Amino acid sequence: MESDPVFPRLIALTRAGFEPECAQELEHELAARGGSGYAQTQRDSGFVLLHVQDAPQRRLRVRELIFARQLLPLRASFEALDPKDRVAPILAEVKASGVMLSDVWVETADSPAGEQMRAFARSFESAMATALKREKRLDARSTHRLHLFAHSGTQIDLCIATHAETAPWKGGIPRLRFPSESPSRSTLKLEEAFLVLLDEDERARWLQAGMTAVDLGACPGGWSYQFTRRAMRVIAVDNGAMADSLMATGLVDHVRADGFRFQPQKPVEWMVCDMVEQPIKVAERMATWLREGWCRRTIFNLKLPMKKRWPEVQRCFASMREAVPFDLDLRAKQLYHDREEITVFAACA
């Protein structure tokens, strides 16, 4: 978000344990936009506080960041709310803002401490919504939402942001249900990638029945399932066995081969890859697929090292851009269903 001199702090929600990477990325992206500032972190907290000192020329947007799932402009911090009346001081700040709100979200960190706050968050969100409605501060047509980030029952940060500038899910995490017909839980990772890395129009245009995808390292078929459920054809490349349920669809062609050596006989719309390998090796192979025109777009994972994760991401992206003689559309996010990795979308720009 644009650095507003009234709100010179931003809260970035991230995976617990990845606060240093999130901080490095925020500082880097702030500087790249002509701004300056510094990030404040607490290990395993699940969030980073960015202090903006010089306003950037272009906004920081959560969809352009890898390690931040949600990005909120901090308007006010309540450090010691009275448990008997938490609503009144927050409501007073909302009134002072003069902004009408579409609704209110109470968000918590994706951390053990945040997990303990979930029940409180649900209850307090209901109480705040009731109070806002009573005070006629809610308007469904409003483009602004009240975000309350709960550290504890008495420490809450207040943020007001537009829908367009924030993630469309609480905490930046789409809550997905595991489809019982999928052969593995890894299917949720690709489903989340489609939701987070693509917009609604792109999903409609690029995930159509009859299209063909290659799944490198496919077995048992969790990622292939996301294509077959959309009536898309899949070339599943793996020396292991594919799930019988997928083969029974008649949409899967199982090729027993090394995913890093396979190349299709003709171009395909998609290639996806969830193989365990050094991130630079994966990035180089993905670049080859795009450079040679074997696929139009790809989604893949980069399994990050324990140290120097942010520099490794930059190295991989620089390698891909150098290897491909045209502009690349690169998008990446550390998804909720990722672990020590990030998920990347790449296509010819």
CORUR-V423732 format. One record per helix or strand of 2 or more residues. SS is the DSSP state (helix for helix, strand for strand). FROM is the first residue (numbers start at 1). TO is the last residue. Records with the same first field share a line. If there is no record, write none. Layout:
BEGIN
SS->FROM-TO, FROM-TO
END
This chain:
BEGIN
strand->9-13, 36-41, 47-54, 70-78, 104-107, 144-150, 156-162, 212-216, 233-237, 252-255, 268-273, 295-303, 328-333, 341-348
helix->19-32, 62-64, 87-97, 112-115, 118-134, 163-165, 170-172, 187-197, 200-206, 222-228, 244-247, 279-291, 309-323
END
